[in-house]
Amino acid sequence: MTESAAPLKQTPLYAVHRRLGAKMVEFGGWEMPVHYSSLLEEHHAVRRAVGLFDVSHMGEIEVRGPEAFALLDYLTPNALSRLSNGQAQYSALLYEHGGFVDDILVHKVSDTHYFLCVNAANQEKDYQHMVAYNKFDCEVELSSSRYAQLAIQGPKSMATLQKLTATDLQSVRYYHFVDGEVCGVPARIARSGYTGEVGFEIYFAPEHAEGLWGQILAAGEEFGIRPAGLGARNTLRLECAMALYGHEITASITPLEACLGRIVKFEKRDFLGRTRLLAQREQGVRRQLTGFEMTGRGIGRDGYEIFIDGVPAGWVTSGGPSPTLGKNIGLCYLPAAQAQPAQTIQVMVRNQPVDAVTRPIPFYKRAS
């Protein structure tokens, strides 16, 4: 007798998504909305106005204690020492061989308290990884059950959220956060996101999720707010070439290969994976993440093989239509010498080679 699969987890807003008629899909062990009306409408709402995402599936890990900095500074390659209270940093948890355990956001609450946002499917793995290296005077807590998370993203996100909080959102700089209230509910308000637009991510107790969801939608109605699902979240992040775990980054891929060398600070005295990454930097990476645009008729989907001059050369990590640009785009790994702009490649679409050309990334940048 075989064991049945574990039931999918649900966010506190599951019933709301069902009432809104969302198409639900499995993602990282969770049942999540992929879209409510139309992926295109939701994508354009975020680029042009404002969209609201339920991202309560994301995980939270907190590190507290006198040596909280020491543990995290060893486990992450970025310069944790540069963080001030109320500041966040994109970083990673790495294995000794330099591959990704996960990519994470580190928020510094105080000298003795750090708050991490981690990927949904990785939260237990991340927690166990951190506990395994915790030889310091600090506590590591997997606190995901105590938080729901909403992302308000788009040019009108600030105007929408400002209606609901006394916090001066204009004063919250990018990758900074404040602890305040939204609709009278205690919330951590972070100016961050996964869309390339102005946006905020708010963390709060799960029992307030339905109330805040409804009030944010009401506040954004005059701007044309739309609830948005995983489909738009993916096309938005792809246009901005933001990495997705399991695609652009995995346990076998390093930050240097993934064009994320900016989060690796070799001047640090020590961090997990430093020796391997230092050797890789000195030797040069053999493969590199790059962007591409389809020039032939076809879409380069995740996992499709790539050929150069009839020889297998790499694979597509993420790909699909770009609603903003009106083109079929993607990200892929190629040999480093060929991961340069204007390289002609062929993407194997249904066992047929379709022409494409490499492009610089990101494909889209928000106008200042």
Secondary structure, DSSP 8 states (H G I E B T S, - for coil): --------B--TTHHHHHHTT-EEEEETTEEEEEESS-HHHHHHHHHHS-EEEE-TTSEEEEEESTTHHHHHHHH-SS-GGG--TTEEEEEEEE-TTS-EEEEEEEEEEETTEEEEEE-GGGHHHHHHHHHHT--SS-EEEE-GGG-EEEEEESTTHHHHHHTT-SS-GGGS-TTBEEEEEETTEEEEEE---SSSSSEEEEEE-GGGHHHHHHHHHHHTGGGT-EE--HHHHHHHHHHTT---BTTTB-TT--TTTTT-GGG--TTSS--TTHHHHHHHHHH--SEEEEEEEE-SSS---TT-EEEETTEEEEEEEEEEEETTTTEEEEEEEEEGGG-STT-EEEEEETTEEEEEEEE-S-S-----
